[in-house]
């Protein structure tokens, strides 16, 4: 609730600046032609005070509704109608102050010397248009930013949830296979996987987690895979973290490690290796993964690459222009290097 109020105050800074600018624009029109500072100040103040509810209803109620319903044509008509109404308000105050000058309340001035009422009514309408255009322009910009922010948050959550089912499918498939050959190991594996799934359940939907939490999740995953593949793999890891409490998006690195264990060479006669290096210094994260590839011919599947595609999309949204991802592949080695500026 407090955050919503603070955001609302920040949004209204620009609106307040617009009203202030409009006030001085009217004030500067009046002050050269009148001998009364009070009159020159009172006229724009009362005019804008009366126009305020008209413009506010147009910009805060009708404009967002038109954006949601994509009713641009309807809003244009509403805008013109409310602008004419705001212009008539200005015309009313022109007449009011001309009347007050005629009664001697204020000294006579050229500005309020209305000789052709129809002309003054006509020129008052552009004033209404200018006021509404100014305020509605700012509101439209703010609404557009809100929509973009909502879209980005939706994309991030969608991409994160695309990772989670894929990972869970692999987990269950691994346990199912082990249940046929080694129940004790499958049970131990299930317990370790529960920690991993608990992390995904409670942290996967969070916008940010600490490096300490996410790295521990990666370590748990690697430990499970080491148990699963036993002596068919050699895994070496290096973790250097300067600030464990620094926050990063959840589940940002798991796809790379999943792919590494998926594609590394692993068999009784072809022992593979995986090198993982994770380093964080100040506002930079360097993540390097290398794995050996099988020398045996492997039939490629057309369904692969979804996880890597998703993580690239997430990086584009989260760290556009602040990351460098390079993937190199040879006949024997697959290397991935990711550098992120936080």
N, C-alpha and C positions, 0 to 999 in steps of 0.2 A: 504493500500500500504506500509506504513512504517512498519507495523507488519510483512508483508511478507518479506521485506528486512531484518529485524532483524532475522527472522527465517532462512532465507537463509544464513546469516552470521554465525549463530550458527551451521548450518549443515556443513558448510565448515571448521569449526575448526578442525574436525576429519580428513577431507581430507588433510588440510594443514599439520597436524601432520604426516600423512602418507608420504606425499612428503618429508617432512623434514627428516623423518626416512630413506627413500630410498636414499636421498642425502648423508647422513652420512654413510650409508652402503656401497655405491660405493666409497665414499671418503676414508673410512678406508681400502678398498681393494687396493687403489692406493698409498696412502701416504707411506707405508713401502718400496715400490720398486722404488720410484722416488725421486730425489733430489730437486724437484721444488714444492714448496707449491702452486704456481700459477697454474702449470699444474694439480696438484692433485685436485685443487678446480674447475678449468675450465672444466675438463673432465666430472665429474658427473653433473655439472650445465648445460652444453650444451646438454648432453645426455638426461637428464630428461626434459629439455625445449623442445626438439624435440619430445620426446615421449608424452608429455603432451596432445597435441590435439588428438592424437590417443586414449589414454586411456580415456580422457574426453568424447569423442564421444561414446566410447564403454560403459562407465559407466553411463552417463547421458542421452543418447538417446536410445541406443540399449537395455540396461538392463531393464529400466522401460517398454519399449515396449514389451519385452519378458515376463515380469511379468504379464502385462495386458492381453496379448494374450496367456499366459501359453505355450509359445514356448521354452521350456528348451532345446530341441535338437538343434534347430536353433541357440540359443545363444551359446551353447557349440562350435559349428563350428565357429561362429563369434569370440568367445573368442580366439580360437586357431589361427585363421587367423590373428587377430590383435596382438596377442602375438608374432607370428613369425615376423610380421612387426616391432614391437617394438624391438625385438631381432636383426633384421637387422640394425636398427638405431644404436644400441649399437656397432654392428660390424663395421659400417661405421666410428664411432668416434674412435674406436680402431685403425683402419687403418689411420685415419686422424692424430692422435697424434703420431703414429709410423712414419708417413711421416714427421711431424714437427720436431721430434727428429732427424731424418735422415738429415734434413736440418740445424740442429743446433739451432733451435728456443728454444728447451728445451734440457736439458742434457739427454743422453741415459739412459734408465731404463729397467729393466727386465720385468716389467708389459706390456710394449708396444712392446716388442721384439717378433713380430709375426713370428714364424717359420713354423707353420702349419695352413694356413688360414682356411681350412675345419674344423679343430678342434675348432678354435676360433669362427667360425660361429655357430657350433653346441652348444657350451657352452653359446653362447649369447642368444639363444632361451629361456632357463630357466629363464634368467634375465627378459625377456619380460613377461613371464608367472607370475613371482613373482610380478612384478610391477602391472600388470593388476589384479592379484588375490587380492592384497592388497587394491587397490582403489575400485574395484568392490565389494569386501567383505564389505567394509564400506558402499557403496551405497546401497547394497542389504539390509543391516541391517536397514538403514534409510528408504528405501522404505517399508520394512516390518512394521516398526513402524507407518508409515503414513497410511498404509492399516488397521492396527489394530485400530488406532485412529478413522479412518473413519467408521469402522465397529461398534465400541462402540457408536459413535455419532448417527449412524443410528439406532442402537438398542434402545438407549435412546429415540429418537424421536418417534420410532414406538410404544414403550411401553406407552409413554405419550399420544399419539393419541388414543391408545386403551382405555384409561381411559375417555377421553373427550366425545366420542359418547355415552358411557354407562351412564355417568352423565347427559347428555342432554336428553337422552331418559326418564330417571326418572323424570326430571324436567317437560317436556312436558306432561307426563302421569299424574303427580300430578295436574297440572293446568287444564287439561282436565276434571278430576274428579270433581274438585271444581267448574268448570263452570256450572255443572249440579245442584249444590246445593246452592252455595253462590257466586254470581257474584262479589260482592264488595270485599270479601276476596280473590277471585281469582285474581282480578285486583291488589290488594295490593301485593299479592304474586308474580305476574308477574313483578311488578316494582322491588321488592327485588331480584328476580331471574335475572333480567337484569344486576344488579351489579355483580352478581356472574359470569354470562356468559361473561360480559365485561372483568372481570379479566382473565378468561380462554382464551378469544380471544387475549388479548394483552400481557399476561404473560405466558400462557400455553406453548408457543413455545420457551420461553427464557430458556437458560441453567441454570441460577440462578435468584432468586428473594430475596428480603430481608425478614427476619423473620417477620417484621412488616406487610408486604404486605400479606404474606401467612397466617399468623394468623388472620388477618382481614377477609380474604376470608373464613377461617374456621368458624369464628364468624358469618359471614353473612349466611353461610349455616345452622348453628345450629339455628339461629334466625328464618329462614324460616321454618325449620322443627318443631320448637316449635309452630309457628303459625298454621301450618298444622294439628298438632296433639292435639292442645289446651290443655285440662286438662287430657288427657289420659297418659301423660308422666310427669315425674319430671326430669329435666336436671340440673345438677350442674357442673360448669366449674371453673377451676383454671388456670390462665395464669401468669407465672412468667418468664419474659424475661430480661436478664441482658443487652443484646446488640441487640436492635431492627434492627440495620443496618447490622447485620451479615447475610451473604448470604447462601441460601440453594437451592436445586433443587425445581422447581415449582411443585405443585400438589403431594407432597410427602406423605401427611398425610390424604388427603381427602377420600381415599378408606376406611380407618379404620373407619372414622366417618360415611360414607355412610352405611357401613355394620352394624354399631351399630344401626342406626335408622331403618335399614331394618329388623333386627332380634330381636329388643327389644320387650318385651311383651307390647301390647297396645290394650286395649279394654275397653268397658264401665264398665266391672266388674273385670278387672285385670289391674290395673294401674302399668305401668313399670317405671323403672328409668335408667338414664344414668349418669355415672360419667366420667368426662374428666379432666385430669391433664396434663398440658404442662409446662415444665420447662427447661430453657436454662441457663447454667452457664458456663462461659469461652468457652471451645470447646466441651461441652457435651450437648446433647438434650435428655431429658427423657420424653417420651410420654406414658401416661397410659389411657386406655379406658376400662370401665366396663359397661355392660348392663345386665339387668334382662332378663330372657328367659321365654317364655310362659309355663305355666304348662299344657296347652292343647296340644294334639298330633298334630304335624305339618307334612304335607306331604313334604318330601324333593324333591327338583328339581335337576336333573342331570346337569343342565346348570350353577349351581352356582360355586363360587370359582375362576372365571376368574380374578376379580379385585385383590384378594389377591395374586394369582399366579403372576400377572403382577408386583405388588409392590415388591414382593420378588425378582423377576428378576432385577428390577431397583436397589434395595438395593445391590444386588450382584455386579452389574456393578459399582455403584457409591461409595459404602463404603465396598468393600470386605475386610473382616478381621477387620473392624472398627465398626461393629454394632452387636447388640444382639436383636433378635426378639423372643419373647415367646408368645404363644397363649394357654390359658387354658380354658377348657370348662367343666362345670358340668351340671347337670339337671336343675339348676336354674340360673346359672351365666355364662357369657362369658367375658373373660378378655384378653386384649392384652397389652403387654408392649414392647416398642421399645426404645432402648438406642443407640444413634449414637455419635461417636467421629468424630467431624468435622475436 
